[in-house]
Amino acid sequence: MLRIDMNKGSCDVLLPKGEFESRKAETQVTPPKSQTPWQEIYRDTVGDLSQGAVIELATKYQGIAKKLPRHNH
């Protein structure tokens, strides 16, 4: 069952306690097979949506513009 509150803009699932955990334990999720190299690269390097869905190895380069670049000429 769902409870939708249009004034608050919320949608709540009404399930007994522990229902999510039991369903999660019973479910095995396997990612689909990659059809292109780009899908494989994405699936191998991008983190979870809850963590920002960014390329994990790119996070160490955040804020790089704060430092002046090296002189290469």
GROMACS elastic network, one bead per residue, 0.5 to 0.9 nm:
[ bonds ]
;  ai    aj funct       b0    kb
    1    12     6  0.85221   500
    1    13     6  0.60603   500
    1    14     6  0.52929   500
    1    15     6  0.71077   500
    2    11     6  0.66913   500
    2    12     6  0.55898   500
    2    14     6  0.57134   500
    2    15     6  0.87723   500
    3    10     6  0.80605   500
    3    11     6  0.56327   500
    3    12     6  0.50476   500
    3    13     6  0.64512   500
    3    14     6  0.70081   500
    4     8     6  0.87451   500
    4     9     6  0.76345   500
    4    10     6  0.58647   500
    4    12     6  0.64263   500
    4    13     6  0.88957   500
    5     8     6  0.55255   500
    5     9     6  0.57370   500
    5    10     6  0.52846   500
    5    11     6  0.63623   500
    5    12     6  0.84522   500
    6    10     6  0.67201   500
    6    11     6  0.84612   500
    7    10     6  0.80129   500
    8    11     6  0.89242   500
   15    18     6  0.83857   500
   15    19     6  0.64369   500
   15    20     6  0.80529   500
   16    19     6  0.57371   500
   16    20     6  0.85488   500
   17    20     6  0.76211   500
   17    21     6  0.85935   500
   18    21     6  0.52218   500
   18    22     6  0.61881   500
   18    23     6  0.86334   500
   19    22     6  0.52383   500
   19    23     6  0.61596   500
   19    24     6  0.84876   500
   20    23     6  0.52010   500
   20    24     6  0.59800   500
   20    25     6  0.85587   500
   21    24     6  0.50320   500
   21    25     6  0.61297   500
   21    26     6  0.86861   500
   22    25     6  0.51387   500
   22    26     6  0.63348   500
   22    27     6  0.87608   500
   23    26     6  0.51419   500
   23    27     6  0.61743   500
   24    27     6  0.52266   500
   24    28     6  0.78695   500
   25    28     6  0.77530   500
   30    33     6  0.89218   500
   31    34     6  0.86331   500
   31    43     6  0.87453   500
   32    35     6  0.88585   500
   33    39     6  0.89222   500
   33    40     6  0.84091   500
   34    37     6  0.71984   500
   34    38     6  0.83167   500
   34    39     6  0.55414   500
   34    40     6  0.54444   500
   34    43     6  0.84838   500
   35    38     6  0.84518   500
   35    39     6  0.67785   500
   35    40     6  0.78641   500
   36    39     6  0.53826   500
   36    40     6  0.66455   500
   36    41     6  0.88686   500
   37    40     6  0.50995   500
   37    41     6  0.61614   500
   37    42     6  0.85829   500
   38    41     6  0.50639   500
   38    42     6  0.60586   500
   38    43     6  0.85354   500
   39    42     6  0.50912   500
   39    43     6  0.60822   500
   39    44     6  0.84850   500
   40    43     6  0.51801   500
   40    44     6  0.60202   500
   40    45     6  0.85456   500
   41    44     6  0.51722   500
   41    45     6  0.60393   500
   41    46     6  0.81906   500
   42    45     6  0.54027   500
   42    46     6  0.55622   500
   42    55     6  0.78655   500
   43    46     6  0.58833   500
   43    47     6  0.81315   500
   44    47     6  0.83535   500
   45    54     6  0.81390   500
   45    55     6  0.53301   500
   45    56     6  0.59526   500
   45    57     6  0.73131   500
   46    49     6  0.88774   500
   46    53     6  0.57671   500
   46    54     6  0.52491   500
   46    56     6  0.58178   500
   46    57     6  0.86522   500
   47    50     6  0.83693   500
   47    51     6  0.65579   500
   47    52     6  0.72005   500
   47    54     6  0.58074   500
   47    55     6  0.64255   500
   47    56     6  0.60898   500
   48    51     6  0.53295   500
   48    52     6  0.65988   500
   48    53     6  0.50514   500
   48    54     6  0.78993   500
   49    54     6  0.80940   500
   50    53     6  0.70992   500
   51    54     6  0.76976   500
   53    56     6  0.83285   500
   54    57     6  0.86417   500
   54    58     6  0.75773   500
   54    59     6  0.76191   500
   55    58     6  0.54293   500
   55    59     6  0.70513   500
   56    59     6  0.57065   500
   56    60     6  0.82170   500
   57    60     6  0.64492   500
   57    61     6  0.81875   500
   58    61     6  0.55130   500
   58    62     6  0.71313   500
   59    62     6  0.54080   500
   60    63     6  0.85314   500
   60    64     6  0.87639   500
   61    64     6  0.55841   500
   62    65     6  0.81509   500
   63    66     6  0.56899   500
   63    67     6  0.80023   500
   64    67     6  0.59793   500
   64    68     6  0.84672   500
   64    69     6  0.86503   500
   65    68     6  0.68674   500
   65    69     6  0.77650   500
   68    71     6  0.89074   500
   69    72     6  0.86477   500
